[in-house]
Amino acid sequence: MITSMTTPNEEERLLELYHYDLLDTTNEENFDEIVQLASRICNTPISTVTLVDSHRQWFKAKVGVDAIENPRELSFCAHVVADEADIFTVEDASKDERFHDYPNVTGDPHIRFYAGVPLVTRKGHRLGALCVINSKPQNLTEEQSFALRVLGHQVVKLAEQRLQNRYLQNYQKRLQQQAEMQNKILSIVAHDVRSPLVSLQGIIELSQEGILSDEKKGEMIELWKKQLDNTMCLLTNLIEWGKVQAGNDVFNNIPVKLYDVVQDEFIKCGIAASEKGNRLINDIHTKFLVYGDENVIRFVIRNILTNANKFTEKGSISITARRNKNQVTISVSDTGIGMSEQQIRNLTEGKASMVGLGTRNEKGSGLGFMLIKDFVEMLDGNIHIESQLRRGTTITVTMID
């Protein structure tokens, strides 16, 4: 037995496989018709559309076989993925040293003939194979080989069309979310941008009338400066959010090295963390990849870090990440003052003024969290908060990439 090798870019191949979101989905007529046609054209009782996962092969469509998956190490189709040929053929598996002792060769369905064409994406990754199988030795004619290649291309086109349809559905949902978010933003801006300007106007008018003493004037200016800092942060978030909304690349998912992004954001917020005596810990593997828009991912991480630092002093803030197929979970944990259940509800409902002050009486508008939630939902994800008073907070973002 010779098991199939993995591809040189196996991690990126698997990421793209998960991105297509085909694994463990229900039967679909378009895919079923292709295996039926392949079986008829090639005169074989068995045909499958096979997707090769990290430890298994799974059948998106099949005819002539009852199983829905097999171990990858016993997979003919895994050899197609690892090979470079445009068609992989085994005339008699019982006489082939690579397959002669496979259980599906020595036992049911007694595979002898196998032919598979790779399912190659536009990025050049082989997701699996369209294959035909017989229990007796066989070879394909030139016409059959050509037809199998064409059908293999059609499988990929179906997968791409399926993905495009999902994008369109998400886009329609996104338009509705944007309208709702814009209304929320307007209400926040009307209050949190206007308030410091009204305060400044009051200081100027009182100063011009000679009512304020120098001491009182200094106190009011210091108070206004704190309000201005919050307003600048709010406007920065709004500008970044607006840039992503206006850009066309928000839906173009690319591999992002999450560890590097987090390290970069640690550097940017390092001074603020150092001033509060907080230690930043990046517990993400250096080669961890996530598919997504890098600007969106940076925005989410930066705002969660900023909030964690606001409510933490002389403590630590750590970031971890894990993957389950096409689902990525990023967690930011701090050892700060924490929140009550009511404060968590206030935050998730956009009532930041009722959440509480930071360790140095920092105020927040709640806009940062609202925009984080907006971006995460745009990535088909969700955000969850776990917190206890005086024991810290963990914010977990789950995204589909």
KOLKE-695159 format. One record per residue: residue in one letter; chain; z, y, x of N, C-alpha, C in turn. Coordinates in steps of 0.05 Angstrom, whole numbers, plus 5000, padded with zeros to 4 digits. Example, Ala and Ser with C-alpha at 12.3 -4.5 7.8 and 13.67 -1.06 7.14 Angstrom:
2
 code unit  nc3  nc2  nc1 cac3 cac2 cac1  cc3  cc2  cc1
    A    A 5156 4886 5264 5156 4910 5246 5156 4934 5264
    S    A 5142 4955 5257 5143 4979 5273 5157 5001 5258
***
This chain:
401
 code unit  nc3  nc2  nc1 cac3 cac2 cac1  cc3  cc2  cc1
    M    A 5000 4976 5017 5000 5000 5000 5000 5025 5018
    I    A 4982 5043 5012 4982 5069 5026 4985 5091 5005
    T    A 5008 5104 5006 5013 5125 4986 4997 5150 4993
    S    A 4991 5166 4973 4976 5190 4977 4992 5211 4992
    M    A 4978 5227 5008 4991 5249 5022 4992 5273 5005
    T    A 5010 5291 5012 5011 5317 4998 4990 5336 5011
    T    A 4984 5357 4997 4964 5376 5007 4978 5395 5026
    P    A 4963 5408 5044 4975 5427 5063 4989 5451 5049
    N    A 4978 5459 5026 4989 5481 5011 5002 5471 4985
    E    A 5017 5450 4988 5028 5436 4964 5045 5454 4947
    E    A 5061 5471 4959 5079 5488 4943 5063 5508 4926
    E    A 5042 5520 4937 5026 5538 4922 5009 5523 4901
    R    A 5000 5499 4908 4986 5483 4888 5003 5477 4864
    L    A 5028 5469 4869 5047 5463 4847 5053 5488 4830
    L    A 5056 5511 4844 5061 5535 4829 5038 5542 4810
    E    A 5014 5538 4819 4991 5543 4802 4989 5523 4779
    L    A 4995 5497 4785 4996 5477 4764 5016 5485 4743
    Y    A 5040 5493 4751 5060 5501 4731 5052 5527 4716
    H    A 5037 5544 4730 5028 5569 4718 5009 5564 4694
    Y    A 4993 5542 4696 4975 5536 4674 4990 5525 4650
    D    A 5015 5516 4653 5032 5508 4631 5019 5486 4614
    L    A 5009 5465 4628 4997 5443 4614 5015 5418 4614
    L    A 5032 5416 4633 5049 5392 4635 5067 5389 4610
    D    A 5069 5364 4601 5087 5357 4579 5081 5373 4553
    T    A 5055 5379 4549 5047 5392 4524 5035 5371 4506
    T    A 5031 5378 4481 5021 5359 4461 4991 5355 4464
    N    A 4981 5334 4451 4952 5328 4452 4936 5351 4441
    E    A 4913 5356 4453 4894 5377 4444 4867 5365 4442
    E    A 4854 5370 4420 4828 5357 4413 4807 5361 4435
    N    A 4805 5386 4446 4784 5391 4465 4787 5374 4490
    F    A 4811 5369 4499 4816 5352 4523 4811 5323 4515
    D    A 4820 5315 4491 4816 5287 4483 4787 5280 4481
    E    A 4770 5299 4471 4742 5293 4469 4729 5289 4496
    I    A 4738 5303 4516 4726 5300 4543 4731 5272 4554
    V    A 4755 5261 4551 4760 5234 4562 4745 5213 4546
    Q    A 4742 5218 4520 4726 5200 4504 4697 5199 4513
    L    A 4686 5223 4518 4659 5225 4527 4655 5213 4555
    A    A 4674 5219 4573 4673 5207 4600 4673 5177 4600
    S    A 4690 5166 4582 4692 5137 4580 4665 5125 4570
    R    A 4653 5138 4551 4627 5129 4540 4605 5131 4561
    I    A 4603 5153 4574 4581 5157 4593 4583 5138 4617
    C    A 4608 5133 4626 4611 5116 4650 4616 5087 4643
    N    A 4616 5080 4618 4619 5052 4609 4646 5040 4620
    T    A 4667 5055 4617 4693 5046 4625 4712 5047 4601
    P    A 4731 5028 4599 4750 5028 4577 4771 5049 4579
    I    A 4775 5060 4604 4797 5078 4608 4787 5104 4620
    S    A 4797 5127 4610 4792 5153 4622 4816 5171 4617
    T    A 4823 5187 4637 4846 5205 4633 4840 5232 4646
    V    A 4853 5253 4635 4856 5279 4648 4884 5278 4660
    T    A 4886 5276 4686 4911 5272 4700 4920 5296 4715
    L    A 4944 5305 4711 4956 5327 4727 4976 5315 4746
    V    A 4974 5322 4772 4991 5311 4792 5014 5330 4798
    D    A 5038 5322 4789 5063 5337 4794 5075 5329 4821
    S    A 5098 5340 4827 5110 5335 4853 5117 5305 4857
    H    A 5126 5291 4835 5135 5263 4838 5122 5245 4817
    R    A 5103 5255 4803 5091 5239 4782 5062 5248 4776
    Q    A 5047 5231 4762 5022 5240 4750 5026 5238 4720
    W    A 5016 5259 4706 5020 5260 4677 4993 5264 4664
    F    A 4989 5249 4642 4963 5249 4628 4962 5270 4606
    K    A 4946 5291 4610 4941 5311 4589 4925 5299 4566
    A    A 4906 5282 4574 4889 5268 4554 4883 5240 4565
    K    A 4880 5221 4546 4876 5193 4556 4863 5177 4534
    V    A 4848 5157 4543 4837 5137 4525 4838 5110 4539
    G    A 4848 5089 4525 4849 5063 4536 4874 5056 4552
    V    A 4894 5074 4551 4919 5070 4565 4942 5081 4548
    D    A 4965 5066 4548 4988 5074 4532 5007 5093 4546
    A    A 5009 5089 4572 5029 5105 4588 5022 5134 4587
    I    A 5043 5151 4589 5038 5180 4590 5041 5191 4618
    E    A 5054 5175 4636 5057 5184 4664 5063 5160 4682
    N    A 5060 5164 4708 5066 5143 4728 5077 5157 4753
    P    A 5091 5142 4770 5100 5154 4795 5077 5163 4812
    R    A 5080 5185 4826 5059 5196 4842 5051 5177 4865
    E    A 5071 5163 4876 5064 5145 4899 5047 5121 4890
    L    A 5044 5116 4864 5026 5095 4855 5002 5106 4841
    S    A 4995 5131 4847 4974 5145 4833 4948 5145 4848
    F    A 4926 5136 4836 4899 5139 4847 4892 5169 4847
    C    A 4899 5183 4825 4891 5211 4823 4904 5229 4844
    A    A 4927 5220 4854 4940 5236 4875 4923 5235 4901
    H    A 4908 5214 4905 4890 5212 4928 4867 5232 4924
    V    A 4858 5236 4899 4837 5255 4894 4846 5283 4901
    V    A 4871 5289 4895 4883 5316 4901 4885 5320 4931
    A    A 4893 5299 4946 4896 5301 4974 4870 5300 4990
    D    A 4849 5289 4977 4823 5285 4990 4807 5311 4988
    E    A 4784 5312 5002 4767 5336 5002 4740 5330 4988
    A    A 4736 5305 4980 4710 5298 4967 4708 5309 4939
    D    A 4683 5313 4930 4679 5323 4902 4680 5300 4882
    I    A 4680 5275 4892 4685 5252 4875 4697 5230 4892
    F    A 4718 5218 4882 4733 5197 4897 4728 5171 4882
    T    A 4717 5151 4897 4709 5126 4884 4721 5102 4898
    V    A 4731 5083 4882 4741 5058 4892 4726 5036 4877
    E    A 4709 5021 4891 4692 5001 4877 4709 4977 4868
    D    A 4727 4967 4885 4744 4944 4878 4771 4948 4891
    A    A 4790 4957 4875 4817 4963 4886 4831 4939 4897
    S    A 4825 4915 4887 4838 4891 4897 4831 4885 4926
    K    A 4809 4896 4936 4800 4892 4963 4803 4917 4981
    D    A 4816 4937 4970 4821 4962 4985 4849 4962 4995
    E    A 4853 4965 5021 4880 4964 5033 4898 4986 5022
    R    A 4887 5008 5012 4903 5030 5001 4916 5023 4975
    F    A 4902 5005 4959 4910 5001 4931 4915 4971 4924
    H    A 4909 4953 4941 4908 4924 4933 4934 4914 4922
    D    A 4957 4926 4931 4983 4917 4921 4996 4936 4902
    Y    A 4981 4955 4891 4992 4973 4870 4999 4956 4846
    P    A 5021 4961 4832 5028 4946 4808 5007 4947 4786
    N    A 4993 4970 4784 4972 4972 4764 4946 4960 4773
    V    A 4945 4948 4797 4923 4933 4806 4929 4903 4804
    T    A 4953 4895 4813 4961 4867 4811 4969 4859 4783
    G    A 4977 4879 4767 4985 4875 4739 4969 4893 4720
    D    A 4978 4894 4695 4965 4910 4675 4963 4939 4683
    P    A 4940 4953 4681 4915 4944 4668 4895 4931 4687
    H    A 4904 4920 4710 4888 4906 4730 4864 4923 4739
    I    A 4870 4946 4750 4850 4965 4758 4833 4953 4781
    R    A 4808 4954 4777 4789 4947 4799 4773 4972 4806
    F    A 4758 4983 4787 4741 5006 4793 4756 5032 4785
    Y    A 4754 5052 4802 4765 5078 4797 4746 5099 4807
    A    A 4741 5120 4791 4726 5144 4800 4739 5168 4789
    G    A 4744 5188 4806 4757 5212 4797 4745 5237 4809
    V    A 4742 5258 4793 4733 5284 4803 4757 5303 4802
    P    A 4760 5320 4823 4783 5338 4823 4781 5360 4803
    L    A 4803 5369 4793 4805 5392 4775 4812 5416 4793
    V    A 4792 5430 4802 4795 5452 4822 4795 5479 4808
    T    A 4816 5495 4813 4818 5521 4801 4802 5541 4818
    R    A 4800 5566 4808 4785 5586 4822 4798 5593 4849
    K    A 4823 5588 4851 4837 5593 4877 4834 5569 4896
    G    A 4821 5548 4887 4815 5526 4905 4837 5504 4904
    H    A 4856 5506 4886 4877 5485 4885 4868 5462 4867
    R    A 4875 5438 4875 4868 5414 4859 4893 5407 4842
    L    A 4890 5411 4816 4913 5406 4798 4916 5377 4791
    G    A 4894 5362 4793 4894 5334 4785 4866 5324 4785
    A    A 4860 5306 4766 4833 5294 4766 4825 5285 4738
    L    A 4799 5286 4733 4788 5272 4710 4777 5245 4721
    C    A 4787 5223 4710 4780 5198 4722 4771 5178 4701
    V    A 4756 5158 4710 4748 5135 4694 4756 5110 4708
    I    A 4764 5089 4693 4776 5065 4705 4766 5041 4690
    N    A 4761 5019 4706 4752 4994 4694 4768 4971 4706
    S    A 4770 4949 4692 4785 4926 4702 4766 4907 4717
    K    A 4741 4915 4721 4723 4899 4737 4709 4918 4757
    P    A 4700 4907 4780 4687 4924 4800 4662 4938 4788
    Q    A 4657 4962 4798 4635 4978 4786 4628 5000 4806
    N    A 4605 5012 4801 4596 5036 4815 4583 5054 4794
    L    A 4584 5080 4799 4571 5099 4782 4542 5104 4790
    T    A 4525 5108 4771 4498 5118 4777 4499 5147 4784
    E    A 4477 5157 4794 4476 5186 4801 4481 5203 4776
    E    A 4469 5194 4753 4471 5209 4728 4500 5209 4718
    Q    A 4514 5186 4721 4542 5184 4713 4560 5201 4730
    S    A 4555 5201 4757 4570 5218 4775 4567 5247 4769
    F    A 4542 5255 4763 4536 5283 4756 4551 5290 4730
    A    A 4550 5273 4710 4563 5279 4685 4593 5281 4688
    L    A 4604 5264 4705 4633 5265 4709 4642 5291 4722
    R    A 4625 5301 4742 4631 5326 4755 4630 5349 4734
    V    A 4609 5349 4717 4606 5370 4697 4630 5370 4678
    L    A 4638 5346 4670 4661 5344 4651 4687 5353 4665
    G    A 4689 5348 4691 4713 5358 4706 4714 5388 4706
    H    A 4691 5401 4710 4689 5430 4709 4697 5440 4681
    Q    A 4689 5425 4661 4696 5434 4634 4726 5432 4628
    V    A 4739 5413 4640 4768 5411 4637 4782 5436 4649
    V    A 4773 5444 4672 4784 5468 4685 4779 5493 4667
    K    A 4754 5495 4657 4748 5518 4640 4765 5518 4614
    L    A 4770 5494 4603 4788 5493 4580 4816 5502 4587
    A    A 4825 5494 4611 4852 5502 4619 4853 5533 4623
    E    A 4832 5544 4635 4831 5573 4639 4829 5588 4613
    Q    A 4814 5577 4594 4812 5590 4567 4838 5589 4553
    R    A 4852 5567 4556 4878 5563 4543 4898 5584 4555
    L    A 4896 5588 4581 4914 5607 4594 4907 5636 4585
    Q    A 4881 5641 4583 4872 5668 4574 4881 5674 4546
    N    A 4880 5654 4529 4890 5657 4501 4920 5664 4501
    R    A 4934 5651 4519 4963 5657 4520 4967 5686 4530
    Y    A 4951 5695 4549 4953 5723 4558 4948 5742 4535
    L    A 4927 5736 4518 4921 5754 4496 4943 5755 4476
    Q    A 4955 5732 4470 4978 5731 4452 5001 5748 4463
    N    A 5006 5744 4489 5028 5759 4501 5022 5789 4501
    Y    A 4996 5796 4505 4988 5824 4505 4993 5837 4478
    Q    A 4986 5823 4457 4991 5834 4430 5021 5838 4425
    K    A 5036 5818 4434 5066 5820 4432 5076 5843 4448
    R    A 5063 5847 4471 5071 5868 4490 5067 5896 4478
    L    A 5045 5900 4464 5039 5925 4451 5061 5933 4431
    Q    A 5069 5913 4416 5091 5918 4397 5117 5925 4411
    Q    A 5123 5911 4433 5147 5916 4448 5146 5944 4460
    Q    A 5123 5952 4470 5120 5979 4482 5126 6001 4462
    A    A 5116 5998 4438 5121 6018 4417 5151 6020 4412
    E    A 5165 5998 4410 5194 5998 4405 5209 6010 4429
    M    A 5200 6003 4453 5213 6013 4477 5210 6044 4480
    Q    A 5186 6053 4473 5181 6082 4475 5199 6098 4457
    N    A 5204 6088 4433 5223 6101 4415 5251 6102 4426
    K    A 5260 6080 4438 5286 6079 4450 5288 6098 4474
    I    A 5267 6099 4490 5267 6117 4513 5269 6146 4505
    L    A 5254 6153 4484 5254 6181 4475 5282 6189 4467
    S    A 5297 6172 4454 5324 6179 4445 5342 6182 4469
    I    A 5339 6166 4489 5356 6168 4514 5349 6193 4529
    V    A 5323 6198 4533 5314 6222 4548 5323 6247 4534
    A    A 5321 6247 4507 5329 6271 4492 5358 6279 4497
    H    A 5374 6259 4502 5403 6265 4507 5409 6267 4537
    D    A 5400 6247 4553 5409 6246 4581 5394 6264 4600
    V    A 5370 6272 4593 5356 6292 4609 5363 6320 4600
    R    A 5367 6323 4574 5373 6350 4563 5401 6359 4570
    S    A 5420 6341 4571 5448 6348 4575 5453 6363 4601
    P    A 5444 6353 4624 5450 6368 4649 5436 6395 4650
    L    A 5412 6397 4637 5398 6422 4636 5413 6443 4620
    V    A 5425 6433 4597 5441 6451 4581 5466 6460 4596
    S    A 5478 6442 4611 5501 6449 4628 5494 6470 4648
    L    A 5472 6466 4662 5463 6485 4682 5458 6512 4670
    Q    A 5445 6512 4647 5439 6537 4633 5465 6552 4626
    G    A 5486 6536 4618 5512 6548 4611 5525 6560 4636
    I    A 5523 6546 4659 5535 6556 4684 5522 6582 4692
    I    A 5495 6583 4690 5480 6607 4698 5487 6630 4680
    E    A 5488 6626 4654 5495 6648 4636 5523 6659 4640
    L    A 5542 6640 4644 5570 6649 4648 5573 6664 4675
    S    A 5558 6655 4695 5558 6668 4721 5547 6696 4719
    Q    A 5524 6698 4704 5512 6724 4701 5530 6744 4687
    E    A 5546 6734 4668 5564 6751 4653 5590 6756 4668
    G    A 5593 6744 4692 5617 6748 4708 5642 6736 4696
    I    A 5639 6716 4679 5662 6704 4666 5675 6683 4684
    L    A 5658 6669 4700 5668 6647 4717 5679 6657 4743
    S    A 5702 6647 4751 5713 6652 4778 5698 6635 4797
    D    A 5699 6641 4823 5686 6625 4843 5696 6596 4843
    E    A 5722 6593 4839 5734 6566 4838 5723 6550 4814
    K    A 5723 6563 4791 5714 6549 4767 5684 6543 4769
    K    A 5670 6562 4780 5641 6559 4784 5635 6534 4802
    G    A 5651 6532 4824 5648 6509 4842 5654 6482 4828
    E    A 5674 6482 4810 5681 6457 4796 5658 6450 4777
    M    A 5647 6469 4763 5626 6464 4744 5600 6455 4758
    I    A 5595 6467 4781 5571 6459 4796 5574 6430 4806
    E    A 5598 6423 4815 5603 6395 4824 5599 6376 4801
    L    A 5609 6383 4777 5605 6366 4754 5575 6364 4747
    W    A 5561 6387 4749 5533 6386 4742 5517 6369 4762
    K    A 5526 6370 4788 5512 6354 4808 5514 6324 4802
    K    A 5537 6315 4792 5540 6287 4785 5521 6280 4762
    Q    A 5519 6298 4742 5501 6294 4720 5472 6293 4730
    L    A 5466 6311 4749 5439 6312 4760 5431 6286 4774
    D    A 5451 6275 4790 5446 6250 4804 5438 6228 4784
    N    A 5453 6226 4762 5446 6206 4741 5419 6211 4729
    T    A 5413 6237 4725 5387 6244 4713 5364 6237 4732
    M    A 5367 6242 4758 5347 6235 4777 5342 6205 4778
    C    A 5363 6189 4776 5361 6160 4775 5346 6152 4750
    L    A 5352 6164 4728 5339 6158 4702 5309 6165 4704
    L    A 5303 6188 4715 5274 6196 4717 5259 6178 4736
    T    A 5272 6169 4758 5259 6151 4777 5252 6125 4763
    N    A 5271 6114 4747 5265 6090 4732 5242 6094 4712
    L    A 5242 6117 4699 5221 6122 4679 5194 6124 4693
    I    A 5193 6137 4716 5168 6139 4730 5157 6112 4739
    E    A 5175 6095 4750 5167 6068 4759 5158 6052 4735
    W    A 5173 6053 4713 5166 6038 4689 5138 6047 4679
    G    A 5134 6074 4679 5108 6085 4670 5085 6076 4688
    K    A 5090 6075 4714 5069 6066 4733 5059 6038 4727
    V    A 5079 6020 4722 5072 5993 4716 5057 5991 4690
    Q    A 5066 6006 4670 5054 6005 4643 5025 6015 4645
    A    A 5020 6035 4663 4993 6046 4665 4975 6029 4682
    G    A 4986 6012 4699 4970 5996 4717 4958 5972 4703
    N    A 4936 5962 4714 4923 5939 4702 4932 5913 4715
    D    A 4948 5915 4737 4955 5891 4752 4980 5877 4742
    V    A 4992 5887 4720 5017 5876 4712 5014 5847 4703
    F    A 4990 5839 4694 4987 5812 4685 4975 5794 4707
    N    A 4970 5805 4731 4959 5789 4753 4981 5778 4770
    N    A 4989 5753 4764 5010 5740 4779 5001 5731 4806
    I    A 5016 5738 4826 5010 5729 4853 5035 5717 4866
    P    A 5033 5700 4886 5057 5689 4899 5072 5711 4913
    V    A 5098 5713 4908 5115 5733 4920 5138 5718 4935
    K    A 5143 5725 4960 5165 5714 4975 5191 5729 4966
    L    A 5206 5715 4950 5229 5728 4937 5250 5736 4958
    Y    A 5254 5720 4978 5274 5726 4998 5268 5753 5012
    D    A 5242 5757 5018 5234 5782 5032 5238 5806 5014
    V    A 5232 5803 4988 5235 5825 4969 5265 5833 4967
    V    A 5282 5813 4965 5311 5818 4963 5321 5832 4989
    Q    A 5313 5822 5012 5321 5834 5037 5313 5864 5039
    D    A 5289 5869 5029 5279 5897 5030 5296 5914 5011
    E    A 5303 5904 4988 5319 5919 4969 5348 5922 4979
    F    A 5357 5903 4994 5384 5905 5007 5384 5929 5026
    I    A 5363 5932 5041 5361 5954 5060 5362 5981 5046
    K    A 5347 5982 5023 5346 6008 5008 5372 6015 4996
    C    A 5388 5996 4987 5413 6002 4975 5437 5997 4994
    G    A 5430 5993 5019 5451 5986 5039 5471 6008 5043
    I    A 5462 6033 5044 5481 6056 5048 5500 6058 5025
    A    A 5490 6056 5000 5507 6058 4977 5528 6036 4976
    A    A 5519 6012 4984 5537 5989 4984 5558 5992 5006
    S    A 5549 6002 5029 5568 6006 5052 5589 6027 5045
    E    A 5581 6048 5031 5601 6069 5023 5623 6057 5006
    K    A 5617 6036 4991 5637 6024 4974 5650 5999 4986
    G    A 5642 5993 5011 5653 5970 5024 5644 5944 5012
    N    A 5620 5943 5001 5609 5919 4989 5591 5903 5008
    R    A 5594 5877 5008 5577 5860 5024 5554 5848 5008
    L    A 5529 5850 5018 5506 5840 5004 5498 5813 5016
    I    A 5494 5793 4999 5489 5765 5008 5463 5755 4995
    N    A 5444 5748 5011 5419 5737 5002 5419 5707 5006
    D    A 5424 5692 4984 5426 5663 4985 5400 5649 4976
    I    A 5378 5664 4977 5352 5652 4969 5338 5640 4994
    H    A 5326 5617 4990 5312 5604 5013 5289 5622 5022
    T    A 5286 5622 5048 5266 5641 5060 5237 5636 5051
    K    A 5231 5611 5042 5204 5604 5034 5201 5603 5003
    F    A 5221 5612 4989 5221 5610 4959 5199 5629 4949
    L    A 5180 5617 4933 5158 5633 4922 5161 5635 4891
    V    A 5154 5658 4881 5153 5662 4852 5127 5676 4845
    Y    A 5114 5667 4824 5090 5680 4815 5097 5704 4797
    G    A 5087 5727 4803 5093 5750 4786 5083 5776 4798
    D    A 5088 5798 4785 5081 5824 4795 5103 5834 4813
    E    A 5097 5838 4838 5118 5845 4858 5132 5871 4850
    N    A 5118 5891 4839 5131 5916 4832 5151 5912 4810
    V    A 5144 5894 4791 5163 5888 4769 5188 5874 4780
    I    A 5183 5854 4797 5205 5839 4808 5224 5857 4824
    R    A 5212 5875 4840 5228 5894 4856 5244 5912 4837
    F    A 5232 5922 4816 5246 5940 4797 5270 5926 4785
    V    A 5266 5901 4776 5288 5886 4764 5311 5882 4783
    I    A 5304 5872 4807 5325 5867 4827 5340 5893 4835
    R    A 5324 5914 4840 5336 5939 4849 5356 5950 4828
    N    A 5349 5949 4803 5367 5960 4782 5391 5943 4778
    I    A 5388 5917 4779 5412 5899 4777 5430 5904 4800
    L    A 5419 5906 4825 5436 5912 4848 5450 5938 4846
    T    A 5436 5959 4836 5449 5985 4833 5472 5984 4814
    N    A 5468 5970 4791 5490 5967 4772 5513 5951 4783
    A    A 5507 5930 4798 5528 5913 4809 5545 5930 4829
    N    A 5532 5946 4845 5546 5963 4864 5563 5985 4850
    K    A 5553 5994 4827 5567 6014 4812 5595 6004 4802
    F    A 5596 5978 4795 5620 5967 4784 5636 5949 4804
    T    A 5629 5952 4830 5642 5935 4850 5651 5953 4873
    E    A 5674 5947 4884 5683 5962 4908 5700 5943 4925
    K    A 5694 5943 4951 5707 5925 4971 5704 5896 4962
    G    A 5680 5889 4954 5675 5862 4945 5648 5852 4955
    S    A 5635 5835 4940 5609 5824 4949 5590 5823 4925
    I    A 5564 5824 4932 5543 5821 4913 5523 5800 4924
    S    A 5519 5778 4910 5502 5757 4921 5479 5751 4901
    I    A 5456 5742 4913 5433 5736 4897 5424 5707 4903
    T    A 5420 5691 4883 5410 5664 4886 5385 5660 4868
    A    A 5370 5639 4874 5346 5633 4857 5341 5603 4858
    R    A 5332 5593 4835 5324 5565 4834 5300 5562 4816
    R    A 5286 5540 4819 5262 5534 4803 5264 5508 4789
    N    A 5254 5508 4764 5250 5483 4749 5221 5484 4738
    K    A 5203 5472 4753 5174 5473 4746 5165 5502 4746
    N    A 5155 5512 4722 5145 5539 4722 5166 5559 4712
    Q    A 5191 5551 4713 5213 5569 4705 5230 5576 4729
    V    A 5233 5602 4734 5248 5612 4756 5273 5627 4746
    T    A 5296 5621 4758 5321 5633 4750 5332 5649 4774
    I    A 5337 5674 4770 5348 5692 4791 5375 5701 4781
    S    A 5396 5698 4797 5423 5706 4789 5434 5725 4809
    V    A 5446 5747 4799 5459 5767 4815 5489 5768 4807
    S    A 5506 5760 4826 5535 5758 4820 5550 5778 4836
    D    A 5570 5792 4824 5587 5810 4838 5616 5803 4833
    T    A 5634 5814 4850 5663 5810 4847 5676 5835 4837
    G    A 5662 5849 4820 5671 5875 4811 5691 5875 4788
    I    A 5693 5897 4773 5713 5900 4753 5706 5885 4727
    G    A 5682 5876 4724 5674 5860 4701 5672 5876 4675
    M    A 5665 5861 4654 5662 5873 4628 5674 5855 4606
    S    A 5683 5867 4585 5692 5851 4562 5668 5843 4545
    E    A 5672 5825 4526 5651 5816 4509 5639 5839 4493
    Q    A 5656 5858 4485 5646 5881 4470 5629 5899 4488
    Q    A 5638 5902 4513 5622 5919 4532 5595 5906 4537
    I    A 5594 5879 4539 5568 5866 4543 5550 5871 4519
    R    A 5561 5869 4495 5545 5874 4471 5535 5903 4471
    N    A 5552 5922 4479 5544 5950 4480 5521 5953 4499
    L    A 5522 5940 4522 5501 5943 4542 5475 5932 4532
    T    A 5476 5908 4521 5451 5895 4512 5439 5909 4488
    E    A 5455 5924 4473 5446 5939 4450 5438 5968 4457
    G    A 5440 5975 4483 5432 6002 4492 5453 6023 4488
    K    A 5478 6015 4485 5500 6034 4481 5515 6037 4507
    A    A 5502 6048 4528 5514 6049 4555 5539 6067 4555
    S    A 5540 6087 4539 5563 6105 4539 5588 6091 4531
    M    A 5585 6067 4519 5609 6052 4510 5614 6028 4528
    V    A 5600 6026 4550 5604 6004 4569 5628 6009 4587
    G    A 5631 6033 4596 5653 6040 4614 5642 6053 4639
    L    A 5660 6064 4655 5652 6077 4680 5653 6059 4703
    G    A 5639 6066 4725 5639 6050 4750 5665 6055 4764
    T    A 5668 6042 4788 5693 6044 4803 5699 6072 4812
    R    A 5679 6089 4813 5683 6117 4820 5675 6136 4798
    N    A 5679 6126 4774 5674 6142 4749 5644 6147 4745
    E    A 5627 6130 4756 5598 6134 4752 5591 6128 4723
    K    A 5574 6145 4712 5565 6141 4685 5536 6129 4685
    G    A 5528 6118 4664 5501 6108 4662 5489 6113 4634
    S    A 5463 6114 4633 5449 6119 4607 5443 6092 4593
    G    A 5443 6070 4609 5435 6045 4597 5405 6041 4599
    L    A 5390 6061 4607 5361 6059 4609 5352 6037 4629
    G    A 5366 6037 4652 5359 6017 4672 5359 5989 4661
    F    A 5381 5982 4647 5383 5955 4636 5361 5950 4615
    M    A 5356 5971 4598 5336 5968 4577 5309 5962 4590
    L    A 5302 5976 4611 5276 5972 4624 5275 5945 4638
    I    A 5297 5937 4650 5298 5910 4662 5292 5889 4640
    K    A 5306 5891 4617 5302 5873 4595 5273 5874 4586
    D    A 5261 5897 4585 5234 5901 4576 5215 5886 4595
    F    A 5219 5890 4621 5201 5877 4641 5205 5846 4640
    V    A 5229 5837 4638 5234 5808 4638 5221 5795 4613
    E    A 5223 5808 4590 5210 5798 4567 5179 5798 4570
    M    A 5169 5818 4584 5141 5819 4590 5131 5795 4606
    L    A 5150 5784 4622 5143 5761 4639 5151 5735 4625
    D    A 5153 5736 4598 5161 5712 4582 5188 5702 4590
    G    A 5206 5720 4597 5233 5711 4605 5255 5722 4588
    N    A 5279 5718 4597 5302 5729 4583 5324 5736 4604
    I    A 5343 5751 4595 5365 5760 4613 5392 5754 4599
    H    A 5410 5744 4615 5436 5735 4605 5459 5746 4622
    I    A 5480 5755 4609 5503 5767 4624 5528 5750 4619
    E    A 5541 5743 4641 5567 5730 4639 5587 5747 4655
    S    A 5610 5754 4643 5628 5772 4657 5656 5768 4646
    Q    A 5676 5773 4664 5704 5774 4656 5717 5798 4669
    L    A 5734 5811 4655 5748 5834 4666 5763 5827 4691
    R    A 5759 5843 4711 5772 5841 4738 5764 5816 4753
    R    A 5743 5802 4743 5734 5778 4757 5704 5778 4764
    G    A 5691 5799 4756 5663 5802 4764 5643 5795 4743
    T    A 5618 5799 4750 5595 5796 4731 5572 5780 4744
    T    A 5559 5764 4728 5535 5750 4737 5513 5756 4717
    I    A 5491 5768 4726 5468 5773 4710 5446 5754 4718
    T    A 5437 5738 4699 5417 5717 4704 5391 5724 4690
    V    A 5370 5725 4706 5343 5730 4695 5326 5705 4697
    T    A 5315 5696 4675 5298 5672 4675 5270 5681 4668
    M    A 5251 5672 4684 5223 5680 4680 5204 5656 4681
    I    A 5183 5658 4666 5162 5637 4667 5140 5648 4685
    D    A 5134 5634 4707 5113 5645 4725 5089 5627 4726
***
